Amino acid sequence: MAKVKITQVRSTIDRPEVQKRTITALGLGKINRSVEVELNGAIAGMIRKVNHLVRVEEL
């Protein structure tokens, strides 16, 4: 599986609770915080739900 770097670029203020929980589940929570994760089906779905709040780079 490929690794991806996910960086939060927008705030979760005034976002639905499910989007806030998805950001937390990805290991983010503050703007400009990044995590490197293995890309699988679950992670891809989470990224799709909050793609307007994050930037994704393939490693």
C-alpha angles and dihedrals in degrees: 000000000000123000120230133193113223118196124186109229103167134047126255092220110127092011125127116272093246091059091049090051092047091053089050092048090053089056096252130112107143130064114264093017112136135198132187115219139166109259111237135147095277094049091045090054092049091050090050091054093054102026090127090061101044143051118221125204126182115230 
